[in-house]
Every structure is written in structure tokens, then in C-alpha cells.
Amino acid sequence: MKATLKYMAGIAGPSGYGSNSTAEQVIQDSSCFFSDQLTAIITGATSGIGAETARMLAKKGLRIVIAGRDLKKAKEVRENIWKETPNAEVIVLEIDLTSFASIHRFCSEFLSLGLPLHILINNAGIFSQKLEFSEEKVEMTFATNYLGHYLLTEMLIEKMVETSETTGIQGRIINVSSVIHSWVKRDGFCFNHMINGTNYNGTEAYAQSKLANILHAKELARQLRERNANVTINAVHPGIVKTGIIRAHNGLITDSLFFFASKLLKSTSQGASTTCYVALSSKIEGVSGKYFADCNESNCSSLANDEAEAEKLWNNTCALIHKRLHQAAT
């Protein structure tokens, strides 16, 4: 209850920000770790938190690469950014995170541009109550939220390491996760069941994918430290963001309870604040493998902190990708 009241009051944490802080405040107030123009790739930047993140980072002077499946929406976001920041450099590239072939094409297109890569924001995500499968026969939520981002990161990590070495600027990877990762029980986190959609439940699948995002950050952070690479990776919980909530609750929820629940929701700008903070703040220089909420380092579940579980997920993912790519080549 104390934590809920603190959240509702927007009390700032050690970073100087809290649940009520907006991306605009973070961009304006926080000191950043760079002096030259940075390049940032943002997946799922065609709407919501991703689009707001792109808008704010462009406003700060970053070169933005919008990686999206819907090119029409991506170009609309670019036009909106240009209206506010006419000199912003915004590049639109197509990617479908459920397709290994599409991820390969995206990376080839980006690398062919000869640009540096300082920041990778793995933001795109889906929530579906319906069981569906990707091209690689992987359950769609897991394929989009985790597996596609894993492969994208793997294909771009050397460019990020190279950029950090040549520029001296720390590379940063941000995995957008969710607090509901903590709903996953140890016996409910089975790799084969997740990729096959066994006993599928939309909420469970989403929570499992978000737990995988954190474990990915934990293991990759360990590997990057081991090779002394100047690249960090962290996971963030953006909060539960206001969307088009239907107020016609027809007596099922009292007005007072609905009002209380609405106070726990964030605006899009508040939802993008933690991503912007972790991407740009000088206060977390060198911080890696951590979980952030409300612009402050936070606690994740014991399962999300399990190094052995993180390594097991990594190995299973490597094996799956190798198998699917081999099948595609034969």
C-alpha cells in the first residue's frame, strides 16, 4: 500500500524523477552522456510509447531510425516529428520482428548506410488472446516481444561495440519489459511450451515474454562485461499507459473504483520517461543488467534475477535460431 501511495503521489526517487515524471522533463532536465549526435534505433515507434520516445530523442538532437512493420504509420510519425523539429534526421526502415528474413533485411539496410549505432531500444510488443504462430513456427507473442529483439540485438551488437570503440561514447541497449514479468512462476517458464504455445493464455504469454526480455538483458550484460565492451543493456518497465479506455463500465465497476484505477495509469509521455532516462542519463553511466521503473533502478522478480535461468534461456534461444535458420537454408 505504501508503494502504491508513493506511486500515486509521484514521489521522486534517487534519480530525481518519479511516476509522474514525463519524457519532456527527463529530456530537458537530465544531463546526458554525449556531446556529438547519436544514432538510435527504436522498434515499434509507430505509435504509443515508441512514437513518443522517438519524438523526444529527436527533439534532443539524436538521429532516429524508426524500425516498423507499418511504413505508412512510420512515415506519419516522421512527419509529426518534422513539424515540431524540422531539422531532425529521421530514417524509416521496414522490419517485421516475427520474421527472421525481415530482421536480416533490416540489419543489412541499416548497416549499408554506414552510420554509427549508439542506442538500440527494443520497444515493440504485442498482446494477443489468440494463439498464432510466426513464419518460424514460434508462438507470436514470444516471437515478437522477445525472440525478434534477441536476433536484432545479436545482429547489431558488433556495430554497437565498434561505435563505442571509435567514438568513446557508451552504447546503450534498452529492453522494454513490464512489471507483470513477476507473475511468472518458475514451473510456468518452459522454453518449449512458450515457443509452441502449449496451454496458451494471452496474459501468461505476455508476462513470459517480458520476463525473457529481462533475462536477455541480464545475460547479455554479463557477456559484454566479460569482453570489456563499452555497451550496456538494461530493462525498463514503462508503467501502465492510458489508451482509449472505454468508460462504459455499465455498473460492473463503481465510479469511485474506476477513478482510483485511472490514477494508476500513465500518460504516453510519462510512459516514455523511463526509456528516455535510461537511454540518455549520465547518472547511469556504466550501469548494466538492471531493471528500471519510474526512472529509477528497481527490483525485479527472483526468477528474473536468476543467472542460471538467464544463461539457459540464452542457450535455448541460440539453438532455436540456429535450427530455424538451418531449416530455412535447406
C-alpha positions as CSV (number, residue, x, y, z in Angstrom):
1,M,0.0,0.0,0.0
2,K,2.9,2.3,0.8
3,A,4.4,1.8,-2.6
4,T,1.1,2.4,-4.3
5,L,0.6,5.7,-2.4
6,K,4.2,6.7,-3.3
7,Y,3.4,5.9,-7.0
8,M,0.2,7.9,-7.0
9,A,1.9,10.8,-5.3
10,G,4.7,10.8,-7.9
11,I,7.3,11.0,-5.2
12,A,10.8,11.2,-6.8
13,G,13.4,8.6,-6.2
14,P,17.2,8.8,-6.2
15,S,17.3,9.9,-9.9
16,G,15.2,12.9,-9.1
17,Y,12.2,11.5,-11.0
18,G,9.2,9.5,-10.1
19,S,6.0,8.0,-11.6
20,N,4.6,11.4,-12.6
21,S,7.8,12.5,-14.5
22,T,7.4,13.0,-18.2
23,A,9.8,12.3,-21.1
24,E,9.8,16.0,-21.7
25,Q,11.1,16.6,-18.2
26,V,13.8,13.9,-18.5
27,I,15.0,15.3,-21.8
28,Q,15.1,18.9,-20.6
29,D,16.5,18.4,-17.1
30,S,18.8,15.5,-17.1
31,S,22.4,15.8,-18.1
32,C,23.3,13.4,-20.9
33,F,26.4,11.4,-21.5
34,F,27.2,12.6,-25.0
35,S,28.2,15.7,-26.9
36,D,28.1,14.5,-30.5
37,Q,25.0,13.4,-32.4
38,L,23.9,9.9,-31.6
39,T,22.1,7.4,-33.7
40,A,19.2,5.5,-32.1
41,I,17.1,2.6,-33.5
42,I,13.6,2.3,-32.0
43,T,11.4,-0.7,-32.8
44,G,7.6,-0.2,-32.6
45,A,8.0,3.6,-32.9
46,T,4.8,3.9,-35.0
47,S,2.5,4.6,-32.0
48,G,2.3,5.0,-28.3
49,I,5.4,4.9,-26.1
50,G,7.7,4.2,-29.1
51,A,6.5,7.2,-31.1
52,E,6.8,9.4,-28.0
53,T,10.3,8.2,-27.4
54,A,11.3,8.9,-31.0
55,R,9.8,12.4,-30.8
56,M,11.7,13.2,-27.6
57,L,15.0,11.8,-28.7
58,A,14.7,13.7,-32.0
59,K,14.0,16.8,-30.1
60,K,17.2,16.2,-28.1
61,G,19.1,16.1,-31.4
62,L,19.5,12.4,-31.9
63,R,19.4,10.8,-35.4
64,I,16.4,8.4,-35.2
65,V,15.8,5.2,-37.1
66,I,12.2,4.1,-36.9
67,A,12.0,0.4,-37.3
68,G,8.4,-0.6,-38.0
69,R,6.2,-3.0,-39.8
70,D,3.7,-0.4,-41.0
71,L,5.7,2.0,-43.2
72,K,2.7,4.3,-43.6
73,K,2.4,4.8,-39.9
74,A,6.2,5.2,-39.5
75,K,6.2,7.9,-42.1
76,E,3.3,9.7,-40.3
77,V,5.4,9.6,-37.1
78,R,8.3,11.1,-39.1
79,E,6.2,13.9,-40.5
80,N,4.9,14.7,-37.0
81,I,8.5,14.9,-35.7
82,W,9.5,17.2,-38.5
83,K,6.6,19.5,-37.8
84,E,8.0,20.0,-34.3
85,T,11.7,19.6,-35.0
86,P,12.2,20.5,-38.7
87,N,15.9,19.7,-38.7
88,A,15.6,16.3,-37.2
89,E,17.2,13.4,-39.0
90,V,14.6,10.6,-39.1
91,I,15.1,7.4,-41.1
92,V,12.3,4.9,-41.7
93,L,13.1,1.2,-42.3
94,E,10.8,-1.7,-42.5
95,I,11.0,-4.6,-40.1
96,D,8.8,-7.5,-39.1
97,L,10.1,-8.9,-35.8
98,T,8.2,-12.2,-36.3
99,S,10.3,-12.9,-39.5
100,F,14.0,-13.8,-39.3
101,A,14.3,-12.9,-43.0
102,S,12.8,-9.4,-42.4
103,I,15.2,-8.8,-39.4
104,H,18.1,-9.8,-41.7
105,R,17.0,-7.4,-44.4
106,F,16.5,-4.5,-41.9
107,C,20.0,-5.0,-40.5
108,S,21.5,-5.2,-43.9
109,E,19.8,-2.0,-44.9
110,F,20.8,-0.2,-41.8
111,L,24.5,-1.3,-41.9
112,S,24.7,-0.3,-45.6
113,L,24.0,3.3,-44.5
114,G,27.4,3.4,-42.9
115,L,26.0,5.1,-39.7
116,P,27.2,4.6,-36.2
117,L,24.9,3.0,-33.7
118,H,24.8,4.2,-30.1
119,I,21.4,3.3,-28.8
120,L,19.0,0.3,-29.6
121,I,15.6,0.5,-28.0
122,N,13.8,-2.8,-28.2
123,N,10.3,-1.3,-27.7
124,A,7.9,-3.1,-30.0
125,G,5.4,-5.5,-28.4
126,I,2.1,-7.2,-28.8
127,F,-0.5,-8.7,-26.5
128,S,-2.9,-11.2,-28.1
129,Q,-5.5,-13.5,-26.6
130,K,-5.4,-15.6,-29.8
131,L,-2.9,-18.3,-30.4
132,E,-1.0,-17.6,-33.6
133,F,2.4,-18.5,-35.0
134,S,5.3,-16.7,-36.8
135,E,6.9,-17.7,-40.0
136,E,9.4,-19.7,-38.0
137,K,6.5,-21.6,-36.2
138,V,7.0,-19.8,-32.9
139,E,4.1,-18.5,-30.8
140,M,3.5,-14.9,-32.0
141,T,3.8,-13.0,-28.6
142,F,7.1,-14.7,-27.7
143,A,8.4,-14.3,-31.3
144,T,7.6,-10.6,-31.4
145,N,8.3,-9.4,-27.9
146,Y,11.4,-11.5,-27.2
147,L,12.8,-13.7,-30.0
148,G,12.8,-11.0,-32.7
149,H,14.5,-8.5,-30.4
150,Y,17.1,-11.1,-29.4
151,L,18.0,-11.7,-33.0
152,L,18.0,-8.0,-33.9
153,T,20.3,-7.3,-31.0
154,E,22.7,-10.1,-31.9
155,M,22.9,-8.8,-35.5
156,L,23.7,-5.2,-34.4
157,I,25.8,-5.8,-31.3
158,E,29.1,-5.7,-33.1
159,K,28.2,-2.4,-34.8
160,M,27.5,-1.0,-31.3
161,V,30.8,-2.3,-29.9
162,E,32.6,-0.9,-32.9
163,T,30.8,2.5,-32.5
164,S,31.7,2.7,-28.8
165,E,35.3,1.9,-29.5
166,T,35.7,4.5,-32.3
167,T,33.7,7.3,-30.7
168,G,34.4,6.7,-27.0
169,I,30.7,7.0,-26.3
170,Q,29.0,4.2,-24.4
171,G,26.5,2.2,-26.3
172,R,23.1,1.5,-24.7
173,I,20.5,-1.1,-25.3
174,I,17.1,-0.9,-23.7
175,N,14.6,-3.8,-23.5
176,V,11.1,-2.6,-22.7
177,S,9.7,-5.1,-20.3
178,S,6.8,-5.0,-17.8
179,V,6.1,-5.4,-14.1
180,I,3.9,-8.3,-14.9
181,H,7.0,-10.4,-15.6
182,S,6.8,-11.1,-11.8
183,W,3.6,-13.0,-12.4
184,V,5.5,-15.9,-14.0
185,K,6.2,-18.9,-11.7
186,R,9.3,-20.9,-12.2
187,D,7.3,-24.0,-13.3
188,G,5.5,-21.9,-15.8
189,F,8.6,-20.7,-17.6
190,C,9.3,-23.6,-20.0
191,F,11.0,-22.7,-23.3
192,N,9.4,-25.4,-25.4
193,H,6.0,-24.6,-24.1
194,M,6.4,-20.9,-24.8
195,I,7.5,-21.4,-28.4
196,N,4.8,-24.0,-29.1
197,G,2.0,-22.1,-27.3
198,T,1.2,-25.0,-25.1
199,N,-1.9,-24.4,-23.0
200,Y,-1.9,-20.8,-24.4
201,N,-3.1,-17.9,-22.3
202,G,-2.6,-14.4,-23.6
203,T,-1.7,-12.8,-20.3
204,E,0.7,-15.6,-19.4
205,A,2.3,-15.5,-22.8
206,Y,2.8,-11.7,-22.5
207,A,4.3,-12.0,-19.0
208,Q,6.6,-14.8,-20.1
209,S,7.9,-12.7,-23.0
210,K,8.5,-9.8,-20.7
211,L,10.4,-12.0,-18.2
212,A,12.5,-13.2,-21.2
213,N,13.3,-9.5,-22.0
214,I,14.9,-9.1,-18.6
215,L,16.7,-12.4,-18.6
216,H,18.1,-11.4,-22.0
217,A,19.4,-8.1,-20.6
218,K,21.0,-9.9,-17.6
219,E,22.9,-12.5,-19.7
220,L,24.0,-10.1,-22.4
221,A,25.2,-7.6,-19.8
222,R,27.3,-10.4,-18.3
223,Q,28.8,-11.2,-21.7
224,L,29.5,-7.6,-22.5
225,R,31.3,-7.1,-19.2
226,E,33.3,-10.2,-19.8
227,R,34.6,-8.8,-23.1
228,N,35.1,-5.3,-21.6
229,A,32.8,-3.8,-24.2
230,N,31.6,-0.3,-23.6
231,V,28.0,-1.2,-24.2
232,T,25.3,-1.6,-21.6
233,I,21.9,-3.2,-21.6
234,N,19.0,-2.7,-19.2
235,A,15.3,-3.5,-19.0
236,V,12.6,-1.0,-18.2
237,H,9.0,-1.0,-17.1
238,P,7.2,1.9,-18.7
239,G,4.1,1.7,-16.4
240,I,0.6,1.0,-17.5
241,V,-0.2,3.7,-20.0
242,K,-3.5,5.4,-20.7
243,T,-5.1,4.3,-24.0
244,G,-8.6,4.5,-25.3
245,I,-10.2,3.1,-22.2
246,I,-13.9,2.6,-22.5
247,R,-15.7,4.3,-19.7
248,A,-19.0,2.5,-20.3
249,H,-18.5,0.0,-17.5
250,N,-22.3,-0.4,-17.1
251,G,-22.3,-0.7,-13.3
252,L,-19.7,-3.5,-13.2
253,I,-17.2,-1.1,-11.6
254,T,-18.2,1.8,-9.4
255,D,-17.3,5.3,-10.4
256,S,-15.0,5.7,-7.4
257,L,-13.1,2.5,-8.1
258,F,-12.8,3.4,-11.8
259,F,-11.5,6.9,-10.7
260,F,-8.9,5.2,-8.4
261,A,-7.7,2.8,-11.1
262,S,-7.4,5.6,-13.6
263,K,-4.9,7.4,-11.2
264,L,-2.6,4.4,-11.6
265,L,-2.4,4.9,-15.3
266,K,0.3,7.0,-17.0
267,S,0.2,9.3,-20.0
268,T,2.2,8.4,-23.0
269,S,4.8,11.0,-22.1
270,Q,5.1,9.5,-18.6
271,G,5.3,6.0,-20.1
272,A,8.2,7.1,-22.3
273,S,10.1,8.8,-19.5
274,T,12.0,5.7,-18.1
275,T,13.2,4.7,-21.6
276,C,14.5,8.2,-22.3
277,Y,16.1,8.3,-18.9
278,V,18.0,5.0,-19.3
279,A,18.9,5.9,-22.9
280,L,20.4,9.3,-22.1
281,S,21.1,10.0,-18.4
282,S,24.8,10.4,-17.4
283,K,23.7,9.2,-13.9
284,I,23.7,5.6,-15.1
285,E,26.9,5.6,-17.0
286,G,28.2,2.0,-16.9
287,V,25.1,0.6,-15.2
288,S,24.1,-2.7,-17.0
289,G,21.9,-5.7,-16.4
290,K,19.5,-3.8,-14.3
291,Y,15.7,-3.2,-14.2
292,F,14.2,0.3,-14.1
293,A,10.8,1.7,-13.3
294,D,9.7,5.3,-12.9
295,C,13.2,6.4,-13.9
296,N,14.8,4.6,-11.0
297,E,16.6,1.3,-10.6
298,S,14.0,-1.1,-9.2
299,N,13.7,-4.7,-8.0
300,C,12.6,-7.4,-10.4
301,S,11.4,-10.9,-9.5
302,S,13.8,-13.6,-8.1
303,L,13.3,-15.6,-11.3
304,A,14.3,-12.6,-13.4
305,N,17.5,-12.3,-11.3
306,D,18.4,-16.0,-11.7
307,E,21.7,-16.0,-13.7
308,A,21.4,-19.7,-14.4
309,E,17.9,-19.2,-15.9
310,A,19.2,-16.3,-18.0
311,E,22.0,-18.5,-19.4
312,K,19.6,-21.4,-20.1
313,L,17.2,-19.1,-21.9
314,W,20.2,-17.7,-24.0
315,N,21.4,-21.2,-24.9
316,N,17.9,-22.4,-25.8
317,T,17.4,-19.3,-28.0
318,C,20.7,-19.7,-29.8
319,A,19.8,-23.4,-30.5
320,L,16.4,-22.5,-31.8
321,I,17.6,-19.7,-34.1
322,H,20.4,-21.9,-35.5
323,K,17.9,-24.7,-36.1
324,R,15.3,-22.4,-37.8
325,L,18.0,-20.7,-40.0
326,H,19.4,-24.1,-41.0
327,Q,15.9,-25.3,-41.9
328,A,15.3,-22.2,-44.0
329,A,18.6,-22.7,-45.9
330,T,17.8,-26.3,-46.8
